Amino acid sequence: MGLIGEVLLLPFAPVRGSAWVMRQVLEEAERLYYDPAAVRAELAALEEKLTAGEITEEEFDRQEDELLDRLETGLARTGRSSEGTAR
């Protein structure tokens, strides 16, 4: 684009910078949301709630399915296999 293009786009620099920051925040949030270690910790906490009688079996099954879907997605994003992991 060159120097002239950069000068013409200079007024849009804050917008471009904001878009970059939003992309970075979104990527980090997705990384944390799909992190297999975090999902496994949530599964353990969910099982503790079931054992303590804080949630019903139906609620446990629903939440467990959601967490297992997240775990599967997280493992697929990192290219790792779910074999050998405790469910």
C-alpha positions in Angstrom: 0.0 0.0 0.0 2.8 2.3 0.7 3.2 5.6 2.4 0.3 7.4 0.8 -2.1 4.6 1.8 -0.9 4.6 5.4 -1.3 8.4 5.6 -4.8 8.1 4.2 -5.8 5.3 6.6 -4.2 7.0 9.6 -7.6 8.4 10.8 -8.8 4.8 11.0 -5.9 3.6 13.2 -7.9 3.6 16.4 -10.6 1.5 14.8 -8.1 -1.0 13.4 -6.4 -1.1 16.8 -9.7 -1.7 18.6 -10.6 -4.5 16.2 -7.2 -6.2 16.9 -7.7 -5.9 20.6 -11.2 -7.4 20.4 -9.9 -10.3 18.3 -7.2 -11.0 20.9 -9.7 -11.0 23.7 -12.0 -13.3 21.9 -9.2 -15.7 21.1 -8.1 -15.8 24.7 -11.7 -16.3 25.9 -12.2 -19.2 23.5 -8.9 -20.7 24.6 -9.9 -20.6 28.2 -13.5 -21.8 27.5 -12.3 -24.9 25.6 -9.2 -25.6 27.7 -9.3 -29.4 28.5 -7.9 -29.0 32.0 -10.6 -26.4 32.9 -13.4 -28.6 31.4 -12.1 -31.6 33.4 -12.1 -29.5 36.6 -15.7 -28.4 35.9 -16.7 -32.1 35.4 -15.1 -33.0 38.7 -17.0 -30.1 40.4 -20.2 -31.2 38.7 -19.8 -34.8 40.0 -19.2 -33.4 43.5 -22.5 -31.5 43.3 -24.3 -34.6 42.3 -22.8 -36.6 45.1 -23.7 -33.9 47.6 -27.3 -33.8 46.4 -27.1 -30.2 45.1 -28.3 -31.2 41.6 -30.6 -33.8 40.2 -29.4 -36.7 38.0 -31.2 -35.1 35.0 -29.4 -31.8 35.6 -26.1 -33.6 36.0 -26.7 -35.5 32.7 -27.5 -32.2 30.8 -24.5 -30.3 32.2 -22.2 -33.3 31.7 -23.2 -33.6 28.0 -22.4 -29.9 27.5 -19.0 -30.2 29.2 -18.1 -33.3 27.2 -19.0 -31.5 24.0 -16.7 -28.6 25.1 -14.0 -31.1 26.0 -14.3 -32.8 22.6 -14.2 -29.5 20.8 -11.2 -28.3 22.9 -9.3 -31.5 22.1 -10.1 -31.2 18.4 -8.9 -27.6 18.4 -5.5 -28.6 19.9 -5.3 -31.7 17.7 -5.1 -34.1 20.7 -6.9 -37.3 21.1 -9.3 -37.9 24.0 -8.0 -41.5 24.4 -6.4 -42.0 27.7 -8.4 -39.3 29.4 -10.6 -40.0 32.4 -14.2 -39.2 31.7 
